[in-house]
Amino acid sequence: MKKTLLIIGIISLAFVQCGKDSDPFLIQNGAIGNLTKEIKIKQVDSIFANDSIVKINSSPNALETQGEVEIFEKGGKKLLLLTPEEENNPNATITNIQVLDSRYKTAKGLSLASTFKDVKANYTIDNLQTTINAVVVFLKDTDVYLTIDKKSLPEALRYNMNIEIEASQIPDDAPIKYFMIGWEAGTE
C-alpha cells in the first residue's frame, strides 16, 4: 500500500512539473525560452507558432524554414535573430542568437537593458576582444557574450586598435550594444 501511494505521489509530481510552462524569456546555458541548441532551424515555426517569423536569406523554393530568421511578436516587436550553422540546410542547428528584446534575461537578471556594472556584479569575465568599434565581452561558464560600443569608453581607448582593453577600463554605466548567445555546432 505504501509503495502504491509513493508511486502515485511521484507520478503526480511529474505531471505537475510537466504542466508548468517554462519562462519564454529565460536565458540558460543551451536554451532561451523553449528554444534549445538541439532544435533545428526547420522546427522554429512550431516553437514560435504565436509569433511572426521573417526568413531573411531563405531560398524562394524552400518548403521548410532555412537560413537566418528574425522572430517578431504579433504586435511587431522584434525579439530574436537566429542564425543556423548552415544557411541552406533546414536540418541545421542554430548556432548564434542575437537577443533584440530586453525581456529576455538570464537567471541572474542580465538583459539587453543591463549595464557593464550588472555584468561585473554577476559574472566572471572570461575574455575581452577589441574590434574596430567595440569590445566583445565573453562571460565564463555561459553561452552569452556581449558587445560594448567603444563610444562608451574613455576617449584614450576608442581609437587605438592595438591597445588591450581590460574590464576595469570599461565604465560601469556602459550599455550593452549587442546581447548574443553562441552555441557550438554539432553538439548533439
Contact map, one row per residue, 1 for C-alpha under 8 A:
11111000000000000000000000000000000000000000000000000000000000000000000000000000000000000000000000000000000000000000000000000000000000000000000000000000000000000000000000000000000000000000
11111100000000000000000000000000000000000000000000000000000000000000000000000000000000000000000000000000000000000000000000000000000000000000000000000000000000000000000000000000000000000000
11111110000000000000000000000000000000000000000000000000000000000000000000000000000000000000000000000000000000000000000000000000000000000000000000000000000000000000000000000000000000000000
11111111000000000000000000000000000000000000000000000000000000000000000000000000000000000000000000000000000000000000000000000000000000000000000000000000000000000000000000000000000000000000
11111111100000000000000000000000000000000000000000000000000000000000000000000000000000000000000000000000000000000000000000000000000000000000000000000000000000000000000000000000000000000000
01111111110000000000000000000000000000000000000000000000000000000000000000000000000000000000000000000000000000000000000000000000000000000000000000000000000000000000000000000000000000000000
00111111111000000000000000000000000000000000000000000000000000000000000000000000000000000000000000000000000000000000000000000000000000000000000000000000000000000000000000000000000000000000
00011111111100000000000000000000000000000000000000000000000000000000000000000000000000000000000000000000000000000000000000000000000000000000000000000000000000000000000000000000000000000000
00001111111110000000000000000000000000000000000000000000000000000000000000000000000000000000000000000000000000000000000000000000000000000000000000000000000000000000000000000000000000000000
00000111111111000000000000000000000000000000000000000000000000000000000000000000000000000000000000000000000000000000000000000000000000000000000000000000000000000000000000000000000000000000
00000011111111100000000000000000000000000000000000000000000000000000000000000000000000000000000000000000000000000000000000000000000000000000000000000000000000000000000000000000000000000000
00000001111111110000000000000000000000000000000000000000000000000000000000000000000000000000000000000000000000000000000000000000000000000000000000000000000000000000000000000000000000000000
00000000111111111000000000000000000000000000000000000000000000000000000000000000000000000000000000000000000000000000000000000000000000000000000000000000000000000000000000000000000000000000
00000000011111111100000000000000000000000000000000000000000000000000000000000000000000000000000000000000000000000000000000000000000000000000000000000000000000000000000000000000000000000000
00000000001111111110000000000000000000000000000000000000000000000000000000000000000000000000000000000000000000000000000000000000000000000000000000000000000000000000000000000000000000000000
00000000000111111111000000000000000000000000000000000000000000000000000000000000000000000000000000000000000000000000000000000000000000000000000000000000000000000000000000000000000000000000
00000000000011111111000000000000000000000000000000000000000000000000000000000000000000000000000000000000000000000000000000000000000000000000000000000000000000000000000000000000000000000000
00000000000001111111100000000000000000000000000000000000000000000000000000000000000000000000000000000000000000000000000000000000000000000000000000000000000000000000000000000000000000000000
00000000000000111111100000000000000000000000000000000000000000000000000000000000000000000000000000000000000000000000000000000000000000000000000000000000000000000000000000000000000000000000
00000000000000011111110000000000000000000000000000000000000000000000000000000000000000000000000000000000000000000000000000000000000000000000000000000000000000000000000000000000000000000000
00000000000000000111111000000000000000000000000000000000000000000000000000000000000000000000000000000000000000000000000000000000000000000000000000000000000000000000000000000000000000000000
00000000000000000001111100000000110000000000000000000000000000000000000000000000000000000000000000000000000000000000000000000000000000000000000000000000000000000000000000000000000000000000
00000000000000000000111111000000110000000000000000000000000000000000000000000000000000000000000000000000000000000000000000000000000000000000000000000000000000000000000000000000000000000000
00000000000000000000011111000001110000000000000000000000000000000000000000000000000000000000000000000000000000000000000000000000000000000000000000000000000000000000000000000000000000000000
00000000000000000000001111100001100000000000000000000000000000000000000000000000000000000000000000000011100000000000000000000000000000000000000000000000000000000000000000000000000000000000
00000000000000000000001111110001100000000000000000000000000000000000000000000000000000000000000000000001111000000000000000000000000000000000000000000000000000000000000000000000000000000000
00000000000000000000000011111011100000000000000000000000000000000000000000000000000000000000000000000001111000000000000000000000000000000000000000000000000000000000000000000000000000000000
00000000000000000000000001111111000000000000000000000000000000000000000000000000000000000000000000000000011000000000000000000000000000000000011000000000000000000000000000000000000000000000
00000000000000000000000000111111000000000000000000000000000000000000000000000000000000000000000000000000000000000000000000000000000000000000011000000000000000000000000000000000000000000000
00000000000000000000000000011111000110000000000000000000000000000000000000000000000000000000000000000000000000000000000000000000000000000000001000000000000000000000000000000000000000100000
00000000000000000000000000111111111110000000000000000000000000000000000000000000000000000000000000000000000000000000000000000000000000000000000000000000000000000000000000000000000000000000
00000000000000000000000111111111111100000000000000000000000000000000000000000000000000000000000000000000000000000000000000000000000000000000000000000000000000000000000000000000000000000000
00000000000000000000011111100011111100000000000000000000000000000000000000000000000000000000000000000000000000000000000000000000000000000000000000000000000000000000000000000000000000000000
00000000000000000000011100000011111100000000001000000000000000000000000000000000000000000000000000000000000000000000000000000000000000000000000000000000000000000000000000000000000000000000
00000000000000000000000000000011111110100001001000000000000000000000000000000000000000000000000000000000000000000000000000000000000000000000000000000000000000000000000000000000000000000000
00000000000000000000000000000111111111100000000000000000000000000000000000000000000000000000000000000000000000000000000000000000000000000000000000000000000000000000000000000000000000000000
00000000000000000000000000000110001111100000000000000000000000000000000000000000000000000000111000000000000000000000000000000000000000000000000000000000000000000000000000000000000000100000
00000000000000000000000000000000000111110000000000000000000000000000000000000000000000000000110000000000000000000000000000000000000000000000000000000000000000000000000000000000000000000011
00000000000000000000000000000000001111111011000000000000000000000000000000000000000000000000110000000000000000000000000000000000000000000000000000000000000000000000000000000000000000000000
00000000000000000000000000000000000001111111000000000000000000000000000000000000000000000111110000000000000000000000000000000000000000000000000000000000000000000000000000000000000000000000
00000000000000000000000000000000000000111111000000000000000000001110000000000000000100000111110000000000000000000000000000000000000000000000000000000000000000000000000000000000000000000000
00000000000000000000000000000000000000011111100000000000000000011100000000000000000000000110000000000000000000000000000000000000000000000000000000000000000000000000000000000000000000000000
00000000000000000000000000000000000000111111111000000000000000001000000000000000000000000000000000000000000000000000000000000000000000000000000000000000000000000000000000000000000000000000
00000000000000000000000000000000001000111111111100000000000000001000000000000000000000000000000000000000000000000000000000000000000000000000000000000000000000000000000000000000000000000000
00000000000000000000000000000000000000000111111110001000000000001000000000000000000000000000000000000000000000000000000000000000000000000000000000000000000000000000000000000000000000000000
00000000000000000000000000000000000000000011111110000000000000000000000000000000000000000000000000000000000000000000000000000000000000000000000000000000000000000000000000000000000000000000
00000000000000000000000000000000011000000011111110000000000000000000000000000000000000000000000000000000000000000000000000000000000000000000000000000000000000000000000000000000000000000000
00000000000000000000000000000000000000000001111111111000000000000000001000000000000000000000000000000000000000000000000000000000000000000000000000000000000000000000000000000000000000000000
00000000000000000000000000000000000000000000111111110000000000000000000000000000000000000000000000000000000000000000000000000000000000000000000000000000000000000000000000000000000000000000
00000000000000000000000000000000000000000000000111110000000000000000000011000000000000000000000000000000000000000000000000000000000000000000000000000000000000000000000000000000000000000000
00000000000000000000000000000000000000000000000111111000000000000000001111000000000000000000000000000000000000000000000000000000000000000000000000000000000000000000000000000000000000000000
00000000000000000000000000000000000000000000000111111100000000000000001111000000000000000000000000000000000000000000000000000000000000000000000000000000000000000000000000000000000000000000
00000000000000000000000000000000000000000000100100111110000000000000111100000000000000000000000000000000000000000000000000000000000000000000000000000000000000000000000000000000000000000000
00000000000000000000000000000000000000000000000000011111000000000000111100000000000000000000000000000000000000000000000000000000000000000000000000000000000000000000000000000000000000000000
00000000000000000000000000000000000000000000000000001111110000001111110000000000000000000000000000000000000000000000000000000000000000000000000000000000000000000000000000000000000000000000
00000000000000000000000000000000000000000000000000000111110000000011110000000000000000000000000000000000000000000000000000000000000000000000000000000000000000000000000000000000000000000000
00000000000000000000000000000000000000000000000000000011111000000011100000000000000000100000000000000000000000000000000000000000000000000000000000000000000000000000000000000000000000000000
00000000000000000000000000000000000000000000000000000011111101001111000000000000000000110000000000000000000000000000000000000000000000000000000000000000000000000000000000000000000000000000
00000000000000000000000000000000000000000000000000000000111111000100000000000000000000010000000000000000000000000000000000000000000000000000000000000000000000000000000000000000000000000000
00000000000000000000000000000000000000000000000000000000011111000000000000000000000000000000000000000000000000000000000000000000000000000000000000000000000000000000000000000000000000000000
00000000000000000000000000000000000000000000000000000000001111100000000000000000000000000000000000000000000000000000000000000000000000000000000000000000000000000000000000000000000000000000
00000000000000000000000000000000000000000000000000000000011111111100000000000000000000000000000000000000000000000000000000000000000000000000000000000000000000000000000000000000000000000000
00000000000000000000000000000000000000000000000000000000000011111000000000000000000000000000000000000000000000000000000000000000000000000000000000000000000000000000000000000000000000000000
00000000000000000000000000000000000000000100000000000000000001111100000000000000000000000100000000000000000000000000000000000000000000000000000000000000000000000000000000000000000000000000
00000000000000000000000000000000000000001111100000000010010001111110000000000000000000000100000000000000000000000000000000000000000000000000000000000000000000000000000000000000000000000000
00000000000000000000000000000000000000001100000000000010011001011111100000000000000100111110000000000000000000000000000000000000000000000000000000000000000000000000000000000000000000000000
00000000000000000000000000000000000000001000000000000011110000001111100000000000001101111100000000000000000000000000000000000000000000000000000000000000000000000000000000000000000000000000
00000000000000000000000000000000000000000000000000000011110000000111110000000000111100100000000000000000000000000000000000000000000000000000000000000000000000000000000000000000000000000000
00000000000000000000000000000000000000000000000000001111100000000111111000000000111000000000000000000000000000000000000000000000000000000000000000000000000000000000000000000000000000000000
00000000000000000000000000000000000000000000000000001111000000000001111100000111110000000000000000000000000000000000000000000000000000000000000000000000000000000000000000000000000000000000
00000000000000000000000000000000000000000000000100111100000000000000111110000111110000000000000000000000000000000000000000000000000000000000000000000000000000000000000000000000000000000000
00000000000000000000000000000000000000000000000000111100000000000000011111111111000000000000000000000000000000000000000000000000000000000000000000000000000000000000000000000000000000000000
00000000000000000000000000000000000000000000000001110000000000000000001111111110000000000000000000000000000000000000000000000000000000000000000000000000000000000000000000000000000000000000
00000000000000000000000000000000000000000000000001110000000000000000000111111000000000000000000000000000000000000000000000000000000000000000000000000000000000000000000000000000000000000000
00000000000000000000000000000000000000000000000000000000000000000000000111111000000000000000000000000000000000000000000000000000000000000000000000000000000000000000000000000000000000000000
00000000000000000000000000000000000000000000000000000000000000000000000111111100000000000000000000000000000000000000000000000000000000000000000000000000000000000000000000000000000000000000
00000000000000000000000000000000000000000000000000000000000000000000000111111110000000000000000000001000000000000000000000000000000000000000000000000000000000000000000000000000000000000000
00000000000000000000000000000000000000000000000000000000000000000000011110011111000000000000000000011000000000000000000000000000000000000000000000000000000000000000000000000000000000000000
00000000000000000000000000000000000000000000000000000000000000000000011110001111100000000000000000111000000000000000000000000000000000000000000000000000000000000000000000000000000000000000
00000000000000000000000000000000000000000000000000000000000000000000011100000111110000000000000011111000000000000000000000000000000000000000000000000000000000000000000000000000000000000000
00000000000000000000000000000000000000000000000000000000000000000001111000000011111000000000000011110000000000000000000000000000000000000000000000000000000000000000000000000000000000000000
00000000000000000000000000000000000000000000000000000000000000000001111000000001111100000000011111000000000000000000000000000000000000000000000000000000000000000000000000000000000000000000
00000000000000000000000000000000000000000000000000000000000000000011100000000000111110100000011110000000000000000000000000000000000000000000000000000000000000000000000000000000000000000000
00000000000000000000000000000000000000001000000000000000000000000111000000000000011111100001111100000000000000000000000000000000000000000000000000000000000000000000000000000000000000000000
00000000000000000000000000000000000000000000000000000000000000000000000000000000001111100001111000000000000000000000000000000000000000000000000000000000000000000000000000000000000000001000
00000000000000000000000000000000000000000000000000000000000000000010000000000000000111111001100000000000000000000000000000000000000000000000000000000000000000000000000000000000000000000000
00000000000000000000000000000000000000000000000000000000110000000111000000000000001111111001000000000000000000000000000000000000000000000000000000000000000000000000000000000000000000000000
00000000000000000000000000000000000000000000000000000000011000000110000000000000000001111100000000000000000000000000000000000000000000000000000000000000000000000000000000000000000000000000
00000000000000000000000000000000000000000000000000000000000000000110000000000000000001111111000000000000000000000000000000000000000000000000000000000000000000000000000000000000000000000000
00000000000000000000000000000000000000011100000000000000000000011110000000000000000000011111000000000000000000000000000000000000000000000000000000000000000000000000000000000000000000000000
00000000000000000000000000000000000000011100000000000000000000000100000000000000000000001111100000000000000000000000000000000000000000000000000000000000000000000000000000000000000000000000
00000000000000000000000000000000000000011000000000000000000000000000000000000000000111101111110000000000000000000000000000000000000000000000000000000000000000000000000000000000000000000000
00000000000000000000000000000000000011111000000000000000000000000000000000000000000111000011111000000000000000000000000000000000000000000000000000000000000000000000000000000000000000001100
00000000000000000000000000000000000011111000000000000000000000000000000000000000011110000001111110000000000000000000000000000000000000000000000000000000000000000000000000000000000000101000
00000000000000000000000000000000000010000000000000000000000000000000000000000000011110000000111110000000000000000000000000000000000000000000000000000000000000000000000000000000000001111000
00000000000000000000000000000000000000000000000000000000000000000000000000000000011100000000011111000000000000000000000000000000000000000000000000000000000000000000000000000000000111100000
00000000000000000000000000000000000000000000000000000000000000000000000000000001111000000000011111100000000000000000000000000000000000000000000000000000000000000000000000000000000111000000
00000000000000000000000000000000000000000000000000000000000000000000000000000001110000000000000111110000000000000000000000000000000000000000000000000000000000000000000000000000011110000000
00000000000000000000000000000000000000000000000000000000000000000000000000000011100000000000000011111101000000010000000000000000000000000000000000000000000000000000000000000000011110000000
00000000000000000000000000000000000000000000000000000000000000000000000000000111100000000000000001111100000000010000000000000000000000000000000000000000000000000000000000000000001000000000
00000000000000000000000000000000000000000000000000000000000000000000000000001111000000000000000000111111000000010000000000000000000000000000000000000000000000000000000000000000000000000000
00000000000000000000000000000000000000000000000000000000000000000000000000000000000000000000000000111111100000111000000000000000000000000000000000000000000000000000000000000000000000000000
00000000000000000000000010000000000000000000000000000000000000000000000000000000000000000000000000001111100000100000000000000000000000000000000000000000000000000000000000000000000000000000
00000000000000000000000011100000000000000000000000000000000000000000000000000000000000000000000000101111110000110000000000000000000000000000000000000000000000000000000000000000000000000000
00000000000000000000000011100000000000000000000000000000000000000000000000000000000000000000000000000111111111110000000000000000000000000000000000000000000000000000000000000000000000000000
00000000000000000000000001110000000000000000000000000000000000000000000000000000000000000000000000000001111111100000000000000000000000000000000000000000000000000000000000000000000000000000
00000000000000000000000001110000000000000000000000000000000000000000000000000000000000000000000000000000111111000000000000000000000000000000000000000000000000000000000000000000000000000000
00000000000000000000000000000000000000000000000000000000000000000000000000000000000000000000000000000000111111000000000001000000000000000000000000000000000000000000000000000000000000000000
00000000000000000000000000000000000000000000000000000000000000000000000000000000000000000000000000000000111111100000000000000000000000000000000000000000000000000000000000000000000000000000
00000000000000000000000000000000000000000000000000000000000000000000000000000000000000000000000000000000111111111100011000000000000000000000000000000000000000000000000000000000000000000000
00000000000000000000000000000000000000000000000000000000000000000000000000000000000000000000000000000111110011111100000000000000000000000000000000000000000000000000000000000000001000000000
00000000000000000000000000000000000000000000000000000000000000000000000000000000000000000000000000111101100001111100000000000000000000000000000000000000000000000000000000000001111000000000
00000000000000000000000000000000000000000000000000000000000000000000000000000000000000000000000000000100000001111110000000000000000000000000000000000000000000000000000000000011000000000000
00000000000000000000000000000000000000000000000000000000000000000000000000000000000000000000000000000000000001111111111000000000000000000000000000000000000000000000000000000011000000000000
00000000000000000000000000000000000000000000000000000000000000000000000000000000000000000000000000000000000000001111111000000000000000000000000000000000000000000000000000011111000000000000
00000000000000000000000000000000000000000000000000000000000000000000000000000000000000000000000000000000000000000111111100000000000000000000000000000000000000000000000001111111000000000000
00000000000000000000000000000000000000000000000000000000000000000000000000000000000000000000000000000000000000000111111110000000000000000000000000000000000000000000000000111100000000000000
00000000000000000000000000000000000000000000000000000000000000000000000000000000000000000000000000000000000001000111111111000000000000000000000000000000000000000000000000010000000000000000
00000000000000000000000000000000000000000000000000000000000000000000000000000000000000000000000000000000000001000111111111100000000000000000000000000000000000000000000000000000000000000000
00000000000000000000000000000000000000000000000000000000000000000000000000000000000000000000000000000000000000000001111111111000000000000000000000000000000000000000000000000000000000000000
00000000000000000000000000000000000000000000000000000000000000000000000000000000000000000000000000000000000000000000111111100000000000000000000000000000000000000000000000000000000000000000
00000000000000000000000000000000000000000000000000000000000000000000000000000000000000000000000000000000000100000000011111110000000000000000000000000000000000000000000000000000000000000000
00000000000000000000000000000000000000000000000000000000000000000000000000000000000000000000000000000000000000000000001111111000000000000011000000000000000000000000000000000000000000000000
00000000000000000000000000000000000000000000000000000000000000000000000000000000000000000000000000000000000000000000000101111100000000000011000000000000000000000000000000000000000000000000
00000000000000000000000000000000000000000000000000000000000000000000000000000000000000000000000000000000000000000000000100111111000000001111000000000000000000000000001000000000000000000000
00000000000000000000000000000000000000000000000000000000000000000000000000000000000000000000000000000000000000000000000000011111000000001111000000000000000000000000000000000000000000000000
00000000000000000000000000000000000000000000000000000000000000000000000000000000000000000000000000000000000000000000000000001111100000001110000000000000000000000000000000000000000000000000
00000000000000000000000000000000000000000000000000000000000000000000000000000000000000000000000000000000000000000000000000001111110000111100000000000000000000000000111000000000000000000000
00000000000000000000000000000000000000000000000000000000000000000000000000000000000000000000000000000000000000000000000000000011111000111000000000000000000000000000100000000000000000000000
00000000000000000000000000000000000000000000000000000000000000000000000000000000000000000000000000000000000000000000000000000001111101110000000000000000000000001001100000000000000000000000
00000000000000000000000000000000000000000000000000000000000000000000000000000000000000000000000000000000000000000000000000000000111111110000000000000000000000001000000000000000000000000000
00000000000000000000000000000000000000000000000000000000000000000000000000000000000000000000000000000000000000000000000000000000011111000000000000000000000000001000000000000000000000000000
00000000000000000000000000000000000000000000000000000000000000000000000000000000000000000000000000000000000000000000000000000000001111100000000000001110000001000000000000000000000000000000
00000000000000000000000000000000000000000000000000000000000000000000000000000000000000000000000000000000000000000000000000000000011111110000000000111100000000000000000000000000000000000000
00000000000000000000000000000000000000000000000000000000000000000000000000000000000000000000000000000000000000000000000000000001111011111000000000111100000000000000100000000000000000000000
00000000000000000000000000000000000000000000000000000000000000000000000000000000000000000000000000000000000000000000000000000001111001111100000011110000000000000000000000000000000000000000
00000000000000000000000000000000000000000000000000000000000000000000000000000000000000000000000000000000000000000000000000001111100000111110000011110000000000000000000000000000000000000000
00000000000000000000000000000000000000000000000000000000000000000000000000000000000000000000000000000000000000000000000000001111000000011111000111000000000000000000000000000000000000000000
00000000000000000000000000000000000000000000000000000000000000000000000000000000000000000000000000000000000000000000000000111110000000001111111110000000000000000000000000000000000000000000
00000000000000000000000000000000000000000000000000000000000000000000000000000000000000000000000000000000000000000000000000111100000000000111110000000000000000000000000000000000000000000000
00000000000000000000000000000000000000000000000000000000000000000000000000000000000000000000000000000000000000000000000000000000000000000011111000000000000000000000000000000000000000000000
00000000000000000000000000011000000000000000000000000000000000000000000000000000000000000000000000000000000000000000000000000000000000000011111100000000000000000000000000000000000000000000
00000000000000000000000000011100000000000000000000000000000000000000000000000000000000000000000000000000000000000000000000000000000000000010111110000000000000000000000000000000000011100000
00000000000000000000000000000000000000000000000000000000000000000000000000000000000000000000000000000000000000000000000000000000000000000110011111000000000000000000000000000000001111000000
00000000000000000000000000000000000000000000000000000000000000000000000000000000000000000000000000000000000000000000000000000000000000011110001111100000000000000000000000000000001111000000
00000000000000000000000000000000000000000000000000000000000000000000000000000000000000000000000000000000000000000000000000000000000000011100000111110000000000000000000000000001111100000000
00000000000000000000000000000000000000000000000000000000000000000000000000000000000000000000000000000000000000000000000000000000000001111000000011111000000000000000000000000001111000000000
00000000000000000000000000000000000000000000000000000000000000000000000000000000000000000000000000000000000000000000000000000000000001111000000001111101000000000000000000000111110000000000
00000000000000000000000000000000000000000000000000000000000000000000000000000000000000000000000000000000000000000000000000000000000011100000000000111111100000000000000000000011100000000000
00000000000000000000000000000000000000000000000000000000000000000000000000000000000000000000000000000000000000000000000000000000000011100000000000011111100011000000000000000000000000000000
00000000000000000000000000000000000000000000000000000000000000000000000000000000000000000000000000000000000000000000000000000000000010000000000000001111111001000000000000000000000000000000
00000000000000000000000000000000000000000000000000000000000000000000000000000000000000000000000000000000000000000000000000000000000000000000000000011111110000000000000001100110000000000000
00000000000000000000000000000000000000000000000000000000000000000000000000000000000000000000000000000000000000000000000000000000000000000000000000001111111011000000000011100100000000000000
00000000000000000000000000000000000000000000000000000000000000000000000000000000000000000000000000000000000000000000000000000000000000000000000000000011111111000000000011000000000000000000
00000000000000000000000000000000000000000000000000000000000000000000000000000000000000000000000000000000000000000000000000000000000000000000000000000010111111100000000000000000000000000000
00000000000000000000000000000000000000000000000000000000000000000000000000000000000000000000000000000000000000000000000000000000000000000000000000000000011111110000000000000000000000000000
00000000000000000000000000000000000000000000000000000000000000000000000000000000000000000000000000000000000000000000000000000000000000000000000000000100111111110010100000000000000000000000
00000000000000000000000000000000000000000000000000000000000000000000000000000000000000000000000000000000000000000000000000000000000010000000000000000110111111110000000000000000000000000000
00000000000000000000000000000000000000000000000000000000000000000000000000000000000000000000000000000000000000000000000000000000000000000000000000000000001111111000000000000000000000000000
00000000000000000000000000000000000000000000000000000000000000000000000000000000000000000000000000000000000000000000000000000000000000000000000000000000000111111110000000000000000000000000
00000000000000000000000000000000000000000000000000000000000000000000000000000000000000000000000000000000000000000000000000000000011100000000000000000000000000111110000000000000000000000000
00000000000000000000000000000000000000000000000000000000000000000000000000000000000000000000000000000000000000000000000000000000000000000000000000000000000000011111000000000000000000000000
00000000000000000000000000000000000000000000000000000000000000000000000000000000000000000000000000000000000000000000000000000000000000000000000000000000000010011111100000000000000000000000
00000000000000000000000000000000000000000000000000000000000000000000000000000000000000000000000000000000000000000000000000000000010000000000000000000000000000000111110000000000000000000000
00000000000000000000000000000000000000000000000000000000000000000000000000000000000000000000000000000000000000000000000000000001110000100000000000000000000010000011111011000000000000000000
00000000000000000000000000000000000000000000000000000000000000000000000000000000000000000000000000000000000000000000000000000001000000000000000000000000000000000001111111000000000000000000
00000000000000000000000000000000000000000000000000000000000000000000000000000000000000000000000000000000000000000000000000001001000000000000000000000000000000000000111111000000000000000000
00000000000000000000000000000000000000000000000000000000000000000000000000000000000000000000000000000000000000000000000000000000000000000000000000000000000000000000011111100000000000000000
00000000000000000000000000000000000000000000000000000000000000000000000000000000000000000000000000000000000000000000000000000000000000000000000000000000110000000000111111100000000000000000
00000000000000000000000000000000000000000000000000000000000000000000000000000000000000000000000000000000000000000001000000000000000000000000000000000001110000000000111111110100000000000000
00000000000000000000000000000000000000000000000000000000000000000000000000000000000000000000000000000000000000000001100000000000000000000000000000000001100000000000000111111100000000000000
00000000000000000000000000000000000000000000000000000000000000000000000000000000000000000000000000000000000000000011110000000000000000000000000000000000000000000000000001111100000000000000
00000000000000000000000000000000000000000000000000000000000000000000000000000000000000000000000000000000000000000011100000000000000000000000000000000000000000000000000000111110000000000000
00000000000000000000000000000000000000000000000000000000000000000000000000000000000000000000000000000000000000000011100000000000000000000000000000010001100000000000000001111111000000000000
00000000000000000000000000000000000000000000000000000000000000000000000000000000000000000000000000000000000000001111000000000000000000000000000000011001000000000000000000001111100000000000
00000000000000000000000000000000000000000000000000000000000000000000000000000000000000000000000000000000000000011111000000000000000000000000000001111000000000000000000000000111111000000000
00000000000000000000000000000000000000000000000000000000000000000000000000000000000000000000000000000000000000010000000000000000000000000000000001111000000000000000000000000011111000000000
00000000000000000000000000000000000000000000000000000000000000000000000000000000000000000000000001100000000000010000000000000000000000000000000001110000000000000000000000000001111100000000
00000000000000000000000000000000000000000000000000000000000000000000000000000000000000000000000001110000000000110000000000000000000000000000000111100000000000000000000000000001111110000000
00000000000000000000000000000000000000000000000000000000000000000000000000000000000000000000000111100000000000000000000000000000000000000000000111000000000000000000000000000000011111000000
00000000000000000000000000000000000000000000000000000000000000000000000000000000000000000000000111100000000000000000000000000000000000000000001110000000000000000000000000000000001111100000
00000000000000000000000000000000000000000000000000000000000000000000000000000000000000000000001110000000000000000000000000000000000000000000001110000000000000000000000000000000000111110000
00000000000000000000000000000100000010000000000000000000000000000000000000000000000000000000011100000000000000000000000000000000000000000000001000000000000000000000000000000000000011111000
00000000000000000000000000000000000000000000000000000000000000000000000000000000000000000000001000000000000000000000000000000000000000000000000000000000000000000000000000000000000001111110
00000000000000000000000000000000000000000000000000000000000000000000000000000000000010000000111000000000000000000000000000000000000000000000000000000000000000000000000000000000000000111110
00000000000000000000000000000000000000000000000000000000000000000000000000000000000000000000100000000000000000000000000000000000000000000000000000000000000000000000000000000000000000011111
00000000000000000000000000000000000001000000000000000000000000000000000000000000000000000000000000000000000000000000000000000000000000000000000000000000000000000000000000000000000000011111
00000000000000000000000000000000000001000000000000000000000000000000000000000000000000000000000000000000000000000000000000000000000000000000000000000000000000000000000000000000000000000111
